[in-house]
Amino acid sequence: MDFHTDRPIYLQIMDFIIQQIVSEKLQPGDKVKAVREMAVELATNPNTVQRALQELEREDILFSKRGLGRFVTEDTEKIKDLQNQAVEQVIENFLAEMNKFGWSEKKASDLLGEYIERKK
């Protein structure tokens, strides 16, 4: 967690968990760590972790089983949507950076294509 940014910690925790899901480090149906365990690891308040997990439940990214904990959604379409959103964000950031150089989307796309070809 970055305690020196304006982004609230609970949102950073949400981003971290979503990143774990998108990168497939957390699989559908996997149990997420308990609030207290996560709070200790992240050196943050348990209430902050709780808020992040509740928000993820509201967004149907996590679900609870009474007495067992919280788990990653088993809805593969939801996970695919999260992955697509992550890719779109990377592309938007890439295009924004290219725009700083005054390059068009076409030129950025051509350069990316050339880069990918060189890496093969």
Backbone atoms as SQL, in Angstrom:
CREATE TABLE atoms (id INTEGER PRIMARY KEY, chain TEXT, resi INTEGER, resn TEXT, atom TEXT, x REAL, y REAL, z REAL);
INSERT INTO atoms VALUES
  (1, 'A', 1, 'MET', 'N', 0.826, -1.160, 0.000),
  (2, 'A', 1, 'MET', 'CA', 0.000, 0.000, 0.000),
  (3, 'A', 1, 'MET', 'C', 0.883, 1.239, 0.000),
  (4, 'A', 2, 'ASP', 'N', 0.404, 2.224, -0.709),
  (5, 'A', 2, 'ASP', 'CA', 1.127, 3.485, -0.756),
  (6, 'A', 2, 'ASP', 'C', 0.357, 4.492, 0.101),
  (7, 'A', 3, 'PHE', 'N', 0.916, 4.788, 1.251),
  (8, 'A', 3, 'PHE', 'CA', 0.253, 5.679, 2.195),
  (9, 'A', 3, 'PHE', 'C', 0.503, 7.154, 1.874),
  (10, 'A', 4, 'HIS', 'N', 1.246, 7.408, 0.799),
  (11, 'A', 4, 'HIS', 'CA', 1.592, 8.787, 0.448),
  (12, 'A', 4, 'HIS', 'C', 0.819, 9.305, -0.765),
  (13, 'A', 5, 'THR', 'N', -0.172, 8.554, -1.223),
  (14, 'A', 5, 'THR', 'CA', -0.983, 9.034, -2.342),
  (15, 'A', 5, 'THR', 'C', -2.341, 9.494, -1.820),
  (16, 'A', 6, 'ASP', 'N', -3.073, 10.144, -2.702),
  (17, 'A', 6, 'ASP', 'CA', -4.414, 10.589, -2.344),
  (18, 'A', 6, 'ASP', 'C', -5.437, 9.469, -2.476),
  (19, 'A', 7, 'ARG', 'N', -5.039, 8.375, -3.128),
  (20, 'A', 7, 'ARG', 'CA', -5.981, 7.259, -3.344),
  (21, 'A', 7, 'ARG', 'C', -6.221, 6.552, -2.008),
  (22, 'A', 8, 'PRO', 'N', -7.485, 6.457, -1.596),
  (23, 'A', 8, 'PRO', 'CA', -7.781, 5.807, -0.310),
  (24, 'A', 8, 'PRO', 'C', -7.248, 4.378, -0.252),
  (25, 'A', 9, 'ILE', 'N', -6.844, 3.983, 0.936),
  (26, 'A', 9, 'ILE', 'CA', -6.245, 2.664, 1.132),
  (27, 'A', 9, 'ILE', 'C', -7.222, 1.549, 0.765),
  (28, 'A', 10, 'TYR', 'N', -8.506, 1.714, 1.103),
  (29, 'A', 10, 'TYR', 'CA', -9.439, 0.620, 0.786),
  (30, 'A', 10, 'TYR', 'C', -9.529, 0.403, -0.725),
  (31, 'A', 11, 'LEU', 'N', -9.396, 1.482, -1.508),
  (32, 'A', 11, 'LEU', 'CA', -9.401, 1.324, -2.967),
  (33, 'A', 11, 'LEU', 'C', -8.128, 0.638, -3.446),
  (34, 'A', 12, 'GLN', 'N', -7.004, 0.949, -2.795),
  (35, 'A', 12, 'GLN', 'CA', -5.753, 0.276, -3.149),
  (36, 'A', 12, 'GLN', 'C', -5.843, -1.217, -2.838),
  (37, 'A', 13, 'ILE', 'N', -6.494, -1.549, -1.738),
  (38, 'A', 13, 'ILE', 'CA', -6.668, -2.960, -1.384),
  (39, 'A', 13, 'ILE', 'C', -7.559, -3.642, -2.429),
  (40, 'A', 14, 'MET', 'N', -8.624, -2.955, -2.817),
  (41, 'A', 14, 'MET', 'CA', -9.493, -3.506, -3.865),
  (42, 'A', 14, 'MET', 'C', -8.696, -3.727, -5.151),
  (43, 'A', 15, 'ASP', 'N', -7.899, -2.732, -5.542),
  (44, 'A', 15, 'ASP', 'CA', -7.075, -2.855, -6.751),
  (45, 'A', 15, 'ASP', 'C', -6.133, -4.056, -6.639),
  (46, 'A', 16, 'PHE', 'N', -5.536, -4.225, -5.467),
  (47, 'A', 16, 'PHE', 'CA', -4.588, -5.323, -5.251),
  (48, 'A', 16, 'PHE', 'C', -5.283, -6.677, -5.433),
  (49, 'A', 17, 'ILE', 'N', -6.455, -6.826, -4.853),
  (50, 'A', 17, 'ILE', 'CA', -7.172, -8.104, -4.964),
  (51, 'A', 17, 'ILE', 'C', -7.611, -8.343, -6.410),
  (52, 'A', 18, 'ILE', 'N', -8.100, -7.305, -7.054),
  (53, 'A', 18, 'ILE', 'CA', -8.505, -7.445, -8.462),
  (54, 'A', 18, 'ILE', 'C', -7.304, -7.823, -9.319),
  (55, 'A', 19, 'GLN', 'N', -6.163, -7.203, -9.037),
  (56, 'A', 19, 'GLN', 'CA', -4.940, -7.539, -9.781),
  (57, 'A', 19, 'GLN', 'C', -4.576, -9.013, -9.583),
  (58, 'A', 20, 'GLN', 'N', -4.754, -9.510, -8.369),
  (59, 'A', 20, 'GLN', 'CA', -4.472, -10.923, -8.093),
  (60, 'A', 20, 'GLN', 'C', -5.404, -11.830, -8.904),
  (61, 'A', 21, 'ILE', 'N', -6.650, -11.404, -9.066),
  (62, 'A', 21, 'ILE', 'CA', -7.619, -12.188, -9.835),
  (63, 'A', 21, 'ILE', 'C', -7.297, -12.110, -11.327),
  (64, 'A', 22, 'VAL', 'N', -7.032, -10.904, -11.802),
  (65, 'A', 22, 'VAL', 'CA', -6.756, -10.705, -13.228),
  (66, 'A', 22, 'VAL', 'C', -5.498, -11.476, -13.646),
  (67, 'A', 23, 'SER', 'N', -4.499, -11.491, -12.789),
  (68, 'A', 23, 'SER', 'CA', -3.245, -12.185, -13.117),
  (69, 'A', 23, 'SER', 'C', -3.320, -13.675, -12.797),
  (70, 'A', 24, 'GLU', 'N', -4.493, -14.123, -12.370),
  (71, 'A', 24, 'GLU', 'CA', -4.773, -15.529, -12.094),
  (72, 'A', 24, 'GLU', 'C', -3.985, -16.090, -10.920),
  (73, 'A', 25, 'LYS', 'N', -3.494, -15.194, -10.062),
  (74, 'A', 25, 'LYS', 'CA', -2.887, -15.661, -8.807),
  (75, 'A', 25, 'LYS', 'C', -3.980, -16.111, -7.852),
  (76, 'A', 26, 'LEU', 'N', -5.148, -15.512, -7.982),
  (77, 'A', 26, 'LEU', 'CA', -6.352, -15.985, -7.300),
  (78, 'A', 26, 'LEU', 'C', -7.284, -16.525, -8.377),
  (79, 'A', 27, 'GLN', 'N', -7.715, -17.746, -8.189),
  (80, 'A', 27, 'GLN', 'CA', -8.572, -18.428, -9.156),
  (81, 'A', 27, 'GLN', 'C', -10.037, -18.367, -8.695),
  (82, 'A', 28, 'PRO', 'N', -10.974, -18.594, -9.634),
  (83, 'A', 28, 'PRO', 'CA', -12.381, -18.655, -9.235),
  (84, 'A', 28, 'PRO', 'C', -12.583, -19.663, -8.095),
  (85, 'A', 29, 'GLY', 'N', -13.264, -19.234, -7.062),
  (86, 'A', 29, 'GLY', 'CA', -13.538, -20.109, -5.920),
  (87, 'A', 29, 'GLY', 'C', -12.458, -20.123, -4.860),
  (88, 'A', 30, 'ASP', 'N', -11.314, -19.488, -5.121),
  (89, 'A', 30, 'ASP', 'CA', -10.255, -19.430, -4.105),
  (90, 'A', 30, 'ASP', 'C', -10.712, -18.603, -2.911),
  (91, 'A', 31, 'LYS', 'N', -10.278, -19.028, -1.759),
  (92, 'A', 31, 'LYS', 'CA', -10.567, -18.276, -0.538),
  (93, 'A', 31, 'LYS', 'C', -9.570, -17.125, -0.421),
  (94, 'A', 32, 'VAL', 'N', -10.058, -15.950, -0.068),
  (95, 'A', 32, 'VAL', 'CA', -9.155, -14.825, 0.170),
  (96, 'A', 32, 'VAL', 'C', -8.781, -14.819, 1.654),
  (97, 'A', 33, 'LYS', 'N', -7.692, -14.166, 1.954),
  (98, 'A', 33, 'LYS', 'CA', -7.224, -14.122, 3.331),
  (99, 'A', 33, 'LYS', 'C', -8.259, -13.447, 4.230),
  (100, 'A', 34, 'ALA', 'N', -8.220, -13.805, 5.487),
  (101, 'A', 34, 'ALA', 'CA', -9.125, -13.212, 6.467),
  (102, 'A', 34, 'ALA', 'C', -8.757, -11.749, 6.694),
  (103, 'A', 35, 'VAL', 'N', -9.722, -10.991, 7.163),
  (104, 'A', 35, 'VAL', 'CA', -9.535, -9.550, 7.371),
  (105, 'A', 35, 'VAL', 'C', -8.325, -9.277, 8.265),
  (106, 'A', 36, 'ARG', 'N', -8.264, -9.922, 9.395),
  (107, 'A', 36, 'ARG', 'CA', -7.153, -9.653, 10.342),
  (108, 'A', 36, 'ARG', 'C', -5.806, -10.019, 9.748),
  (109, 'A', 37, 'GLU', 'N', -5.740, -11.146, 9.064),
  (110, 'A', 37, 'GLU', 'CA', -4.486, -11.577, 8.443),
  (111, 'A', 37, 'GLU', 'C', -4.037, -10.565, 7.388),
  (112, 'A', 38, 'MET', 'N', -4.981, -10.134, 6.567),
  (113, 'A', 38, 'MET', 'CA', -4.657, -9.170, 5.521),
  (114, 'A', 38, 'MET', 'C', -4.254, -7.823, 6.139),
  (115, 'A', 39, 'ALA', 'N', -4.942, -7.420, 7.196),
  (116, 'A', 39, 'ALA', 'CA', -4.619, -6.149, 7.843),
  (117, 'A', 39, 'ALA', 'C', -3.201, -6.159, 8.401),
  (118, 'A', 40, 'VAL', 'N', -2.795, -7.274, 8.978),
  (119, 'A', 40, 'VAL', 'CA', -1.428, -7.376, 9.507),
  (120, 'A', 40, 'VAL', 'C', -0.424, -7.307, 8.361),
  (121, 'A', 41, 'GLU', 'N', -0.670, -8.083, 7.305),
  (122, 'A', 41, 'GLU', 'CA', 0.260, -8.097, 6.167),
  (123, 'A', 41, 'GLU', 'C', 0.383, -6.734, 5.507),
  (124, 'A', 42, 'LEU', 'N', -0.730, -6.007, 5.428),
  (125, 'A', 42, 'LEU', 'CA', -0.720, -4.710, 4.742),
  (126, 'A', 42, 'LEU', 'C', -0.457, -3.546, 5.696),
  (127, 'A', 43, 'ALA', 'N', -0.286, -3.869, 6.963),
  (128, 'A', 43, 'ALA', 'CA', -0.032, -2.854, 7.990),
  (129, 'A', 43, 'ALA', 'C', -1.090, -1.753, 7.944),
  (130, 'A', 44, 'THR', 'N', -2.338, -2.192, 7.944),
  (131, 'A', 44, 'THR', 'CA', -3.435, -1.236, 7.914),
  (132, 'A', 44, 'THR', 'C', -4.533, -1.668, 8.884),
  (133, 'A', 45, 'ASN', 'N', -5.483, -0.806, 9.054),
  (134, 'A', 45, 'ASN', 'CA', -6.570, -1.052, 9.988),
  (135, 'A', 45, 'ASN', 'C', -7.512, -2.151, 9.457),
  (136, 'A', 46, 'PRO', 'N', -7.939, -3.095, 10.299),
  (137, 'A', 46, 'PRO', 'CA', -8.876, -4.130, 9.844),
  (138, 'A', 46, 'PRO', 'C', -10.172, -3.561, 9.263),
  (139, 'A', 47, 'ASN', 'N', -10.623, -2.422, 9.791),
  (140, 'A', 47, 'ASN', 'CA', -11.844, -1.811, 9.250),
  (141, 'A', 47, 'ASN', 'C', -11.660, -1.387, 7.792),
  (142, 'A', 48, 'THR', 'N', -10.454, -0.965, 7.454),
  (143, 'A', 48, 'THR', 'CA', -10.161, -0.568, 6.079),
  (144, 'A', 48, 'THR', 'C', -10.200, -1.785, 5.163),
  (145, 'A', 49, 'VAL', 'N', -9.617, -2.874, 5.621),
  (146, 'A', 49, 'VAL', 'CA', -9.651, -4.121, 4.841),
  (147, 'A', 49, 'VAL', 'C', -11.094, -4.596, 4.692),
  (148, 'A', 50, 'GLN', 'N', -11.825, -4.543, 5.796),
  (149, 'A', 50, 'GLN', 'CA', -13.231, -4.962, 5.771),
  (150, 'A', 50, 'GLN', 'C', -14.013, -4.157, 4.740),
  (151, 'A', 51, 'ARG', 'N', -13.784, -2.862, 4.705),
  (152, 'A', 51, 'ARG', 'CA', -14.498, -2.009, 3.744),
  (153, 'A', 51, 'ARG', 'C', -14.181, -2.435, 2.306),
  (154, 'A', 52, 'ALA', 'N', -12.889, -2.702, 2.036),
  (155, 'A', 52, 'ALA', 'CA', -12.494, -3.119, 0.689),
  (156, 'A', 52, 'ALA', 'C', -13.177, -4.434, 0.305),
  (157, 'A', 53, 'LEU', 'N', -13.194, -5.373, 1.229),
  (158, 'A', 53, 'LEU', 'CA', -13.792, -6.670, 0.924),
  (159, 'A', 53, 'LEU', 'C', -15.302, -6.552, 0.734),
  (160, 'A', 54, 'GLN', 'N', -15.942, -5.701, 1.529),
  (161, 'A', 54, 'GLN', 'CA', -17.384, -5.490, 1.367),
  (162, 'A', 54, 'GLN', 'C', -17.698, -4.863, 0.008),
  (163, 'A', 55, 'GLU', 'N', -16.861, -3.918, -0.405),
  (164, 'A', 55, 'GLU', 'CA', -17.058, -3.298, -1.725),
  (165, 'A', 55, 'GLU', 'C', -16.913, -4.347, -2.837),
  (166, 'A', 56, 'LEU', 'N', -15.927, -5.219, -2.692),
  (167, 'A', 56, 'LEU', 'CA', -15.733, -6.262, -3.705),
  (168, 'A', 56, 'LEU', 'C', -16.913, -7.235, -3.721),
  (169, 'A', 57, 'GLU', 'N', -17.510, -7.458, -2.573),
  (170, 'A', 57, 'GLU', 'CA', -18.719, -8.291, -2.522),
  (171, 'A', 57, 'GLU', 'C', -19.873, -7.588, -3.222),
  (172, 'A', 58, 'ARG', 'N', -20.010, -6.279, -2.986),
  (173, 'A', 58, 'ARG', 'CA', -21.088, -5.522, -3.636),
  (174, 'A', 58, 'ARG', 'C', -20.949, -5.568, -5.162),
  (175, 'A', 59, 'GLU', 'N', -19.693, -5.628, -5.610),
  (176, 'A', 59, 'GLU', 'CA', -19.437, -5.678, -7.052),
  (177, 'A', 59, 'GLU', 'C', -19.451, -7.115, -7.586),
  (178, 'A', 60, 'ASP', 'N', -19.818, -8.056, -6.724),
  (179, 'A', 60, 'ASP', 'CA', -19.890, -9.483, -7.091),
  (180, 'A', 60, 'ASP', 'C', -18.552, -10.056, -7.546),
  (181, 'A', 61, 'ILE', 'N', -17.478, -9.490, -7.034),
  (182, 'A', 61, 'ILE', 'CA', -16.146, -10.018, -7.332),
  (183, 'A', 61, 'ILE', 'C', -15.773, -11.056, -6.274),
  (184, 'A', 62, 'LEU', 'N', -16.260, -10.858, -5.065),
  (185, 'A', 62, 'LEU', 'CA', -16.095, -11.828, -3.977),
  (186, 'A', 62, 'LEU', 'C', -17.479, -12.219, -3.476),
  (187, 'A', 63, 'PHE', 'N', -17.539, -13.372, -2.827),
  (188, 'A', 63, 'PHE', 'CA', -18.770, -13.762, -2.152),
  (189, 'A', 63, 'PHE', 'C', -18.395, -14.427, -0.831),
  (190, 'A', 64, 'SER', 'N', -19.337, -14.401, 0.090),
  (191, 'A', 64, 'SER', 'CA', -19.102, -14.964, 1.423),
  (192, 'A', 64, 'SER', 'C', -19.842, -16.270, 1.588),
  (193, 'A', 65, 'LYS', 'N', -19.233, -17.132, 2.367),
  (194, 'A', 65, 'LYS', 'CA', -19.913, -18.339, 2.842),
  (195, 'A', 65, 'LYS', 'C', -19.880, -18.242, 4.357),
  (196, 'A', 66, 'ARG', 'N', -21.050, -18.211, 4.930),
  (197, 'A', 66, 'ARG', 'CA', -21.167, -18.011, 6.378),
  (198, 'A', 66, 'ARG', 'C', -20.262, -18.974, 7.147),
  (199, 'A', 67, 'GLY', 'N', -19.400, -18.384, 7.977),
  (200, 'A', 67, 'GLY', 'CA', -18.509, -19.171, 8.822),
  (201, 'A', 67, 'GLY', 'C', -17.278, -19.704, 8.127),
  (202, 'A', 68, 'LEU', 'N', -17.174, -19.512, 6.816),
  (203, 'A', 68, 'LEU', 'CA', -16.023, -20.044, 6.073),
  (204, 'A', 68, 'LEU', 'C', -15.115, -18.956, 5.522),
  (205, 'A', 69, 'GLY', 'N', -15.671, -17.766, 5.272),
  (206, 'A', 69, 'GLY', 'CA', -14.847, -16.675, 4.761),
  (207, 'A', 69, 'GLY', 'C', -15.337, -16.158, 3.426),
  (208, 'A', 70, 'ARG', 'N', -14.442, -15.440, 2.768),
  (209, 'A', 70, 'ARG', 'CA', -14.775, -14.843, 1.468),
  (210, 'A', 70, 'ARG', 'C', -14.008, -15.569, 0.370),
  (211, 'A', 71, 'PHE', 'N', -14.655, -15.627, -0.794),
  (212, 'A', 71, 'PHE', 'CA', -14.103, -16.371, -1.911),
  (213, 'A', 71, 'PHE', 'C', -14.206, -15.552, -3.195),
  (214, 'A', 72, 'VAL', 'N', -13.331, -15.876, -4.141),
  (215, 'A', 72, 'VAL', 'CA', -13.355, -15.223, -5.452),
  (216, 'A', 72, 'VAL', 'C', -14.565, -15.743, -6.224),
  (217, 'A', 73, 'THR', 'N', -15.225, -14.832, -6.921),
  (218, 'A', 73, 'THR', 'CA', -16.386, -15.235, -7.720),
  (219, 'A', 73, 'THR', 'C', -16.057, -16.423, -8.619),
  (220, 'A', 74, 'GLU', 'N', -17.053, -17.237, -8.829),
  (221, 'A', 74, 'GLU', 'CA', -16.889, -18.369, -9.746),
  (222, 'A', 74, 'GLU', 'C', -17.483, -18.032, -11.113),
  (223, 'A', 75, 'ASP', 'N', -17.931, -16.796, -11.255),
  (224, 'A', 75, 'ASP', 'CA', -18.504, -16.309, -12.517),
  (225, 'A', 75, 'ASP', 'C', -17.348, -15.971, -13.468),
  (226, 'A', 76, 'THR', 'N', -17.084, -16.877, -14.404),
  (227, 'A', 76, 'THR', 'CA', -15.941, -16.682, -15.306),
  (228, 'A', 76, 'THR', 'C', -16.141, -15.474, -16.221),
  (229, 'A', 77, 'GLU', 'N', -17.391, -15.138, -16.534),
  (230, 'A', 77, 'GLU', 'CA', -17.641, -13.939, -17.353),
  (231, 'A', 77, 'GLU', 'C', -17.258, -12.679, -16.573),
  (232, 'A', 78, 'LYS', 'N', -17.520, -12.673, -15.276),
  (233, 'A', 78, 'LYS', 'CA', -17.141, -11.533, -14.443),
  (234, 'A', 78, 'LYS', 'C', -15.617, -11.382, -14.428),
  (235, 'A', 79, 'ILE', 'N', -14.923, -12.510, -14.306),
  (236, 'A', 79, 'ILE', 'CA', -13.457, -12.471, -14.296),
  (237, 'A', 79, 'ILE', 'C', -12.927, -12.019, -15.650),
  (238, 'A', 80, 'LYS', 'N', -13.547, -12.499, -16.709),
  (239, 'A', 80, 'LYS', 'CA', -13.124, -12.070, -18.057),
  (240, 'A', 80, 'LYS', 'C', -13.342, -10.564, -18.224),
  (241, 'A', 81, 'ASP', 'N', -14.448, -10.044, -17.693),
  (242, 'A', 81, 'ASP', 'CA', -14.694, -8.596, -17.736),
  (243, 'A', 81, 'ASP', 'C', -13.590, -7.836, -16.995),
  (244, 'A', 82, 'LEU', 'N', -13.176, -8.362, -15.829),
  (245, 'A', 82, 'LEU', 'CA', -12.102, -7.711, -15.067),
  (246, 'A', 82, 'LEU', 'C', -10.806, -7.711, -15.873),
  (247, 'A', 83, 'GLN', 'N', -10.527, -8.833, -16.536),
  (248, 'A', 83, 'GLN', 'CA', -9.314, -8.914, -17.353),
  (249, 'A', 83, 'GLN', 'C', -9.380, -7.939, -18.520),
  (250, 'A', 84, 'ASN', 'N', -10.534, -7.860, -19.162),
  (251, 'A', 84, 'ASN', 'CA', -10.691, -6.922, -20.283),
  (252, 'A', 84, 'ASN', 'C', -10.530, -5.475, -19.819),
  (253, 'A', 85, 'GLN', 'N', -11.090, -5.161, -18.651),
  (254, 'A', 85, 'GLN', 'CA', -10.946, -3.804, -18.109),
  (255, 'A', 85, 'GLN', 'C', -9.478, -3.491, -17.814),
  (256, 'A', 86, 'ALA', 'N', -8.742, -4.485, -17.321),
  (257, 'A', 86, 'ALA', 'CA', -7.321, -4.276, -17.018),
  (258, 'A', 86, 'ALA', 'C', -6.535, -4.021, -18.301),
  (259, 'A', 87, 'VAL', 'N', -6.832, -4.791, -19.334),
  (260, 'A', 87, 'VAL', 'CA', -6.142, -4.605, -20.617),
  (261, 'A', 87, 'VAL', 'C', -6.473, -3.237, -21.199),
  (262, 'A', 88, 'GLU', 'N', -7.742, -2.860, -21.141),
  (263, 'A', 88, 'GLU', 'CA', -8.140, -1.550, -21.663),
  (264, 'A', 88, 'GLU', 'C', -7.422, -0.423, -20.920),
  (265, 'A', 89, 'GLN', 'N', -7.250, -0.587, -19.613),
  (266, 'A', 89, 'GLN', 'CA', -6.552, 0.441, -18.838),
  (267, 'A', 89, 'GLN', 'C', -5.086, 0.552, -19.263),
  (268, 'A', 90, 'VAL', 'N', -4.453, -0.595, -19.488),
  (269, 'A', 90, 'VAL', 'CA', -3.059, -0.589, -19.947),
  (270, 'A', 90, 'VAL', 'C', -2.957, 0.111, -21.296),
  (271, 'A', 91, 'ILE', 'N', -3.877, -0.203, -22.194),
  (272, 'A', 91, 'ILE', 'CA', -3.859, 0.410, -23.530),
  (273, 'A', 91, 'ILE', 'C', -4.105, 1.918, -23.430),
  (274, 'A', 92, 'GLU', 'N', -5.065, 2.315, -22.604),
  (275, 'A', 92, 'GLU', 'CA', -5.336, 3.741, -22.438),
  (276, 'A', 92, 'GLU', 'C', -4.113, 4.473, -21.886),
  (277, 'A', 93, 'ASN', 'N', -3.438, 3.857, -20.915),
  (278, 'A', 93, 'ASN', 'CA', -2.224, 4.465, -20.358),
  (279, 'A', 93, 'ASN', 'C', -1.132, 4.560, -21.419),
  (280, 'A', 94, 'PHE', 'N', -0.992, 3.500, -22.220),
  (281, 'A', 94, 'PHE', 'CA', -0.003, 3.490, -23.305),
  (282, 'A', 94, 'PHE', 'C', -0.285, 4.616, -24.293),
  (283, 'A', 95, 'LEU', 'N', -1.538, 4.720, -24.705),
  (284, 'A', 95, 'LEU', 'CA', -1.898, 5.758, -25.685),
  (285, 'A', 95, 'LEU', 'C', -1.730, 7.155, -25.098),
  (286, 'A', 96, 'ALA', 'N', -2.023, 7.305, -23.808),
  (287, 'A', 96, 'ALA', 'CA', -1.830, 8.610, -23.165),
  (288, 'A', 96, 'ALA', 'C', -0.351, 8.980, -23.146),
  (289, 'A', 97, 'GLU', 'N', 0.501, 8.007, -22.871),
  (290, 'A', 97, 'GLU', 'CA', 1.943, 8.270, -22.873),
  (291, 'A', 97, 'GLU', 'C', 2.420, 8.628, -24.287),
  (292, 'A', 98, 'MET', 'N', 1.932, 7.914, -25.283),
  (293, 'A', 98, 'MET', 'CA', 2.316, 8.197, -26.668),
  (294, 'A', 98, 'MET', 'C', 1.824, 9.579, -27.091),
  (295, 'A', 99, 'ASN', 'N', 0.646, 9.949, -26.581),
  (296, 'A', 99, 'ASN', 'CA', 0.089, 11.261, -26.886),
  (297, 'A', 99, 'ASN', 'C', 0.996, 12.372, -26.365),
  (298, 'A', 100, 'LYS', 'N', 1.690, 12.099, -25.256),
  (299, 'A', 100, 'LYS', 'CA', 2.620, 13.095, -24.702),
  (300, 'A', 100, 'LYS', 'C', 3.743, 13.406, -25.678),
  (301, 'A', 101, 'PHE', 'N', 4.092, 12.395, -26.524),
  (302, 'A', 101, 'PHE', 'CA', 5.111, 12.605, -27.545),
  (303, 'A', 101, 'PHE', 'C', 4.529, 13.214, -28.810),
  (304, 'A', 102, 'GLY', 'N', 3.206, 13.406, -28.797),
  (305, 'A', 102, 'GLY', 'CA', 2.544, 13.965, -29.963),
  (306, 'A', 102, 'GLY', 'C', 2.278, 12.924, -31.034),
  (307, 'A', 103, 'TRP', 'N', 2.335, 11.643, -30.671),
  (308, 'A', 103, 'TRP', 'CA', 2.127, 10.584, -31.643),
  (309, 'A', 103, 'TRP', 'C', 0.651, 10.202, -31.689),
  (310, 'A', 104, 'SER', 'N', 0.185, 9.913, -32.887),
  (311, 'A', 104, 'SER', 'CA', -1.204, 9.504, -33.073),
  (312, 'A', 104, 'SER', 'C', -1.385, 8.060, -32.598),
  (313, 'A', 105, 'GLU', 'N', -2.653, 7.661, -32.462),
  (314, 'A', 105, 'GLU', 'CA', -2.947, 6.267, -32.098),
  (315, 'A', 105, 'GLU', 'C', -2.424, 5.324, -33.170),
  (316, 'A', 106, 'LYS', 'N', -2.517, 5.743, -34.429),
  (317, 'A', 106, 'LYS', 'CA', -2.030, 4.915, -35.545),
  (318, 'A', 106, 'LYS', 'C', -0.522, 4.707, -35.423),
  (319, 'A', 107, 'LYS', 'N', 0.210, 5.775, -35.173),
  (320, 'A', 107, 'LYS', 'CA', 1.665, 5.644, -35.060),
  (321, 'A', 107, 'LYS', 'C', 2.030, 4.791, -33.847),
  (322, 'A', 108, 'ALA', 'N', 1.328, 5.000, -32.731),
  (323, 'A', 108, 'ALA', 'CA', 1.581, 4.192, -31.536),
  (324, 'A', 108, 'ALA', 'C', 1.287, 2.727, -31.813),
  (325, 'A', 109, 'SER', 'N', 0.186, 2.469, -32.514),
  (326, 'A', 109, 'SER', 'CA', -0.183, 1.094, -32.854),
  (327, 'A', 109, 'SER', 'C', 0.866, 0.455, -33.755),
  (328, 'A', 110, 'ASP', 'N', 1.341, 1.209, -34.755),
  (329, 'A', 110, 'ASP', 'CA', 2.375, 0.684, -35.655),
  (330, 'A', 110, 'ASP', 'C', 3.650, 0.360, -34.883),
  (331, 'A', 111, 'LEU', 'N', 4.048, 1.260, -33.985),
  (332, 'A', 111, 'LEU', 'CA', 5.263, 1.028, -33.201),
  (333, 'A', 111, 'LEU', 'C', 5.110, -0.179, -32.282),
  (334, 'A', 112, 'LEU', 'N', 3.922, -0.330, -31.700),
  (335, 'A', 112, 'LEU', 'CA', 3.674, -1.488, -30.848),
  (336, 'A', 112, 'LEU', 'C', 3.738, -2.780, -31.662),
  (337, 'A', 113, 'GLY', 'N', 3.148, -2.749, -32.858),
  (338, 'A', 113, 'GLY', 'CA', 3.203, -3.921, -33.741),
  (339, 'A', 113, 'GLY', 'C', 4.633, -4.283, -34.107),
  (340, 'A', 114, 'GLU', 'N', 5.434, -3.268, -34.423),
  (341, 'A', 114, 'GLU', 'CA', 6.845, -3.508, -34.751),
  (342, 'A', 114, 'GLU', 'C', 7.591, -4.073, -33.547),
  (343, 'A', 115, 'TYR', 'N', 7.306, -3.548, -32.371),
  (344, 'A', 115, 'TYR', 'CA', 7.959, -4.025, -31.150),
  (345, 'A', 115, 'TYR', 'C', 7.623, -5.497, -30.908),
  (346, 'A', 116, 'ILE', 'N', 6.352, -5.844, -31.056),
  (347, 'A', 116, 'ILE', 'CA', 5.923, -7.232, -30.836),
  (348, 'A', 116, 'ILE', 'C', 6.601, -8.157, -31.845),
  (349, 'A', 117, 'GLU', 'N', 6.706, -7.715, -33.100),
  (350, 'A', 117, 'GLU', 'CA', 7.371, -8.533, -34.121),
  (351, 'A', 117, 'GLU', 'C', 8.840, -8.761, -33.775),
  (352, 'A', 118, 'ARG', 'N', 9.518, -7.726, -33.285),
  (353, 'A', 118, 'ARG', 'CA', 10.941, -7.866, -32.914),
  (354, 'A', 118, 'ARG', 'C', 11.123, -8.832, -31.754),
  (355, 'A', 119, 'LYS', 'N', 10.138, -8.883, -30.853),
  (356, 'A', 119, 'LYS', 'CA', 10.239, -9.736, -29.661),
  (357, 'A', 119, 'LYS', 'C', 9.992, -11.207, -29.959),
  (358, 'A', 120, 'LYS', 'N', 9.406, -11.490, -31.139),
  (359, 'A', 120, 'LYS', 'CA', 9.100, -12.902, -31.471),
  (360, 'A', 120, 'LYS', 'C', 10.371, -13.664, -31.775);
